[in-house]
Amino acid sequence: MNAPDRIQMPMPEAAQVRQPGYPIEPLFVKRWSPRAFDASSMARDDLMRMLEAARWAASAYNLQPWRFVYALRSDPVWPQWLDLLDPFNAAWAKDASALVFLFSDRLMPAREGSARQRSRSHSFDAGAAWAQLSLQATAMGYQAHAMGGIDVEAVRQALAAPEHFHVEIGIAIGRQALPVRLPPALRERELPSDRLPLPQLAFDTSFPRGA
């Protein structure tokens, strides 16, 4: 361990960096998307608890169009799964404890002999499931980082996803580590991000002019 490693200060808690405009449950500000993970193993039951939380998300007509395909870092496929991420994400996600790929079904079930119809809300519903997974991870002392930087066609082929499933995101899950584990260019970015003020996001009765 070199000198900078030894003097590395502990990361501030997200609640010390983020200040909500109204009182909310602390879990919402504790959840963020770090890139520094400690490369520890995760019990499979821990991951199942996160996926169970996702299972209870709301969806249109209760169709539950989301599907998760997962691997733990102890699984033999781990190196191949890292290759499904773009190089930027693979460089830090290699230290995660689990990788998950989220899919959503573009088609609604056939009804009364009719052909399957396109779903307008499949991605929205899958996003709700992702949110519940991420909050459950935070509640358990983990963090989950969603990644759009993935090789979509490689994911589809490697995971044998049917064509009617949309590849949404990859998710890296692990226990947060100090930024010293990251490449130098990423260390300064390893802080919980803020959010736009509520008045820029929520409007009374109509959009304001120039919004």
Phi, psi and omega in degrees: 000128180274175186300315179301326178296320185291326184264005179302126181278152177300148177292140174292149173295148181303324181294339177282337183263326186255138178232106179293152180283339178225157179296124177224170177298134182304333182304327184291328178269340175288331181285124172210189190237074177290164174247343181271111176242162190264008176061024179275160176283152177242135174295136181302324180296329176297315178296322179297325177296320178294317179292328176295319176299319178297325182301332185268012177292154176283152176206158180300130180057016184056037182281340177049063187284357183281148171222139179244135171239130192226159172212144173265156183297340178279352181283145181301335183280356187308310180299322179292325179292324176299328178291346177279349177267157174290159185303324179300311181289323180298330184297329178252330182292346177301338181266004177288166178266337180209149171239137181227138171248133183254130178239158172224143182279118180290341188248140174276156179299148176294143181232130175051045176080356180279160178290158177296139181254155177295140175268133177275343190241014186300318180289321177301314181295319178296326176297323177297320179294318177301316182300318181292322175300313185294322179291322176296320177301314180299317180299335182265005179090010175254176166226149179239133183240115178281143183230122171274343181278082180224160176272096191302312183291325176294320177299313181302314183288314184295327184259005175057043181282132176299153185299330183280001175263130177274131176280114184272291187209164162259155181225124173258132182233136177186182175267134186294140176240175178289149182299344181302339178288342186272159169302149184309322184295337183264345187297319182291338181272357187275066178222147176300130181281154176275182178229159175298148176300148183306320180298343176273355185240335185231128187236141180278110172074334177194164176295141174286160177298137178078008181289000000 
